Amino acid sequence: MENYDVIIIGGGPAGYSAAMRAIDFKKKVCLIEKKRIGGAGLFNGALSSKTLWELSEKVNNINETFHTSNKEQFFLPWSQVKKTLNEAIFERKLQYVSHLALLQNEAKQVNFTLLKGEASFIDTHQILIQHPDGNKIIYGENIIIASGSKPRILPNIPVDEKIIMTSNGIEDIEDYPESLVIIGAGIVGCEYATIFSNFGKTKVYIIDRQDRILPFEDKDVSDLISNKMEKKGIHIHHNSNLNNIEIIDSKVVYEILYDDGKKETIKVDKALLAVGRVPNIEELKIENAGVLMSKRGVHIGDDDTRTNIPHIYAVGDVSGRIALVNIAEMEARHAVEKIFENTRQRLNYNNLSSIMFLHPEVATVGLNEQDCVKKNIPVKIVKIDYSLIPRAIAMRKTEGFFKMIVSNDNEMKILGMRVVGEHASSAIQEIAFLIQQNLGIKELSHLIHPHPSIVEGIQECVRMLMKESIFKSTVFKDKMSCYSVINGVKREINKL
């Protein structure tokens, strides 16, 4: 029986990162993958959906320009979309496969093994790998569970991945649907609504149980995105629940029930179910190793990546935190460092940064305003409209805003930021670093940002807080604001 310093179950972003970090420590490493290296980070997930978004944004930008010139709309055939999508996936897949193949050939320098098959626990150290070519049992001094997740399925929705689909099937359609209903108004649902709306060939509906989409974000963020969606023809069923859905004559017929008792029945070509993801743990037989689930019982329980079994770790989507590639990689690397470096510093999620690929895009880091209200944190908040940023004016993309949140004291430590608008993702990382370092705005005040650039919005937020801004809010009242929130009460700060 082969004995390894660490066995990693799952070859997605978390598992792959864990394996590469373990190699850095010159350890004997085994990575087990059931299907395809790359996981949802590569297939039917982050890379593929963002490739679609990038294409759709190009099409939308062309048509926005044509609209002002009274020219006929431009449409990109779905066959060309699929070709580009497949090329992007193949390019990244080739990098993974080639890298792993070369690593395994470097036996003198790297003690690494990739095994294909379905893994399950025999006990706390032994793993059974089932493969059509034969089964195998291996032993691991340490084991990292990084088996990822899959789309959540609801029992009353007949998903066939042809007509009613999840994110696993939506990219395999043969052509643009004339109409599409999306069940779920979270990030995934809103991103696909944006993609198909951008391409201009599909009438999109979203079923939203609450009174606004993206309810985990501040209302000003949600409202701007919602308004843009509705302007682009996306119909949002607010305050509604899916009462019934079925496939009739290869079409989707769904009935929704509104909070006021009103019912509505609509027929569309396709449906996308986007109501979250669940961990891939059914086949792992973690009970054989005594690994416990979380209190909620929906994911593996862990304390800073370590499960209740000291040498078994859970990272990425199986740990039940935010299902993002960057978080999965961070947790995976941290778990390996806990094993081989005995690192005592715990992971810090306070500077978590993420991007929502919408229209316009949304970049987030740290706390938002409603988080601060819930936690009763006194804050100062400053906002500046995109229309005051020269780069946004040059791009003719002036819809959006910067929103910076700082502590309500003399230090004004940065707690969070939201950016909605073109190039929003380019403006977030320096703030994430300052949050991690527990620093305030003074560290930013003397930093000169490049001109013209979107990140000048950060510079102006800082200047507004220090009452040194280029423009004054007494003049641009509708484009600049600075206020405090204490005990849930919002008060305007003295004019800048």
Secondary structure, 3 states (H helix, E strand, C coil): CEEEEEEEECCCHHHHHHHHHHHHCCCCEEEEECCCCCHHHHCCCHHHHHHHHHHHHHHHHHHHHHHHCCCCCCCCCHHHHHHHHHHHHHHHHHHHHHHHHHHHHCCCCCCEEEEECEEEECCCCEEEEECCCCCEEEEEEEEEECCCEEECCCCCCCCCCCCEECCCCHHHCCCCCCEEEEECCCHHHHHHHHHHHHHCCCEEEEECCCCCCCCCCCHHHHHHHHHHHHHCCCEEECCEEEEEEEEECCEEEEEEEECCCCEEEEEECEEEECCCEEECCCCCCHHHHCCCECCCCCCECCECCECCCCCEEECHHHHCCCCCHHHHHHHHHHHHHHHHCCCCCCCCCCCCEEEECCCCCEEEEECCHHHHHHCCCCEEEEEEEHHHCHHHHHHCCCCCEEEEEEECCCCCEEEEEEEECCCHHHHCHHHHHHHHCCCECHHHHCCCCCCCCCCHHHHHHHHHHCCCCCCCCCCCCCCEEEEEEECCEEEECCCC
